[in-house]
């Protein structure tokens, strides 16, 4: 239990380090999906190798953090899909971080056609 | 029905993890509706039936593909031609300023293997295709033999079938002429060596395979790490230096050939490294990693807690596998790459699963985990069906055309003529171009290479334009009704700019004149050199 508590603390620190910049990146990518080329995201930045590697590292790190968070919870719950009450029991007052993480990933994995429709019909920015 | 499947392929087949998730949620809702707390007993049978059926389907697809003398990807003929050139003493990685434009960033073995096959079995399109086909089948057989070392034969067969399902979801990528077929087979053979041999033999075998993998692609060593790790946990860590030494020697061996330059290879790889990354591709790669790792997670939770492996060997292997997949996901986000770079991990994942389940009883606990395993298999089967129906249709359509025979007839009628292919974008008829190089020994322009070079901001050199202006080639054949050397670069990063510069098109128009046609190609001959 001591070890799992240390892991949760480490994950919390990692969350503060990774998730805010990842959230900003996701919002920027979604803006591109809605209003610009949906599959050629941030073309100027990703054409510069150093910047592209940095963005890729942030992107992979956010996914690794999500995976680590799920693993820590699933092992504690002893189930592939941990029930909500166990999630709340494991993470306590930090449960909001999971909610925010889930929201960020929903935004990132939201289908591109829906972003295009949003850009075209609601924002009016897509061609 | 076929149109529906095609629409599904285009819009959803690239997202198997989300499909598996959707199926699992549907199963969960159904179980909740029926108040079903335990996994149905038939789950294991359903998974086995779907997976085992994929094995004959995969074998049939390999045979169908290899016995057809058409290519289905623009870079497939490149492998055959450059392999043939290397086997005949021409440089593999030409100078960036030379007139020839065919250098790619694949390792030397990717081409040397094709050259050797053509030396051995005769130059031909089918020879190159059978090399990939044999690699696909041998890789699958090696996987079964490796898995059967740690689990029951039946489970090994089901897991091998699951590998076949994933392979089928990638069209012909595990048996095409590009290096991926050899990479997947190499990893499977390496896994077999790691599972079945011990001591120095294992070290030498794993070292040999690791060296070959490094020689096929610069990402090859990443696939070899989990294999090398098995030596670290064999109780004899002294074997690792032996394996690493053998790997180093094997990787270096092709560079001892006089026409394979290491410095030129590094220069081309470094040039390509500056191409940047596509974040949309990175997302797709990560989704595929989640999909490929899902069976490990679902089966781990399907086992009773007291029999789950928690030893350092298994966990370190899983860690190396996951870290390697993450690294490849980033490298495979380069323009022109994609999730198929993860394919060599498939035999390694299957082995991790086989090692996990062994002969232990499955699906006794955690019903959602059992349902997730079935959902994974169904998602793989659906995606494999969608991709393969499309691929089989493409193969059937190709049978109505015979560009290679058309080129052969033209060359037979004009003995001694040096003919090359004039591209217009990526026209399918140009895929028969190896026939031209087999006769003339010349390969001046490879459109996929030029496209890659343009992406790396390397312009077509003056030497190439001069070679065209001075009629180094007697005849250029362009697909009927197309303008030679027109057409855009397909990479969005270069904003669909023309692949070939105006200078080349002007030189071509100055030096060549239209002179009739064959069944599939317009003939352009040198103005100053009539064709006999």
Contacts between the chains, C-beta under 8 A, distances in Angstrom:
chain1	res1	chain2	res2	distance
A	29	B	279	6.5
A	37	B	492	6.9
A	38	B	280	7.4
A	39	B	278	7.5
A	39	B	280	4.5
A	39	B	492	7.2
A	40	B	278	7.2
A	40	B	280	7.4
A	40	B	492	4.7
A	40	B	493	7.1
A	41	B	278	7.4
A	41	B	279	4.5
A	41	B	280	5.6
A	42	B	279	6.5
A	43	B	492	7.9
A	43	B	493	6.7
A	46	B	276	4.9
A	46	B	277	5.2
A	46	B	278	6.6
A	46	B	279	6.1
A	47	B	276	4.2
A	47	B	493	6.5
A	48	B	276	6.8
A	49	B	273	6.6
A	49	B	274	5.4
A	49	B	275	7.8
A	49	B	276	6.0
A	52	B	276	4.7
A	52	B	277	4.1
A	53	B	277	7.3
A	53	B	330	7.6
A	55	B	277	7.5
A	55	B	279	6.6
A	56	B	277	5.4
A	56	B	279	7.4
A	56	B	282	5.8
A	56	B	330	4.8
A	56	B	333	6.3
A	57	B	330	7.7
A	59	B	279	6.6
A	59	B	282	5.7
A	59	B	283	7.6
A	59	B	286	7.7
A	60	B	282	7.5
A	60	B	286	7.1
A	60	B	326	5.5
A	60	B	329	6.7
A	60	B	330	6.2
A	63	B	286	5.2
A	64	B	326	6.9
A	74	B	297	7.7
A	74	B	301	7.1
A	78	B	301	7.6
A	78	B	305	6.1
A	78	B	366	7.7
A	79	B	301	6.3
A	79	B	366	5.5
A	79	B	368	6.9
A	79	B	369	7.4
A	80	B	297	6.2
A	80	B	298	5.8
A	80	B	301	4.2
A	80	B	366	5.9
A	80	B	368	5.4
A	80	B	369	4.1
A	80	B	372	5.9
A	81	B	28	7.8
A	81	B	368	4.7
A	81	B	369	8.0
A	81	B	372	7.9
A	108	B	283	7.2
A	109	B	18	7.4
A	109	B	283	7.7
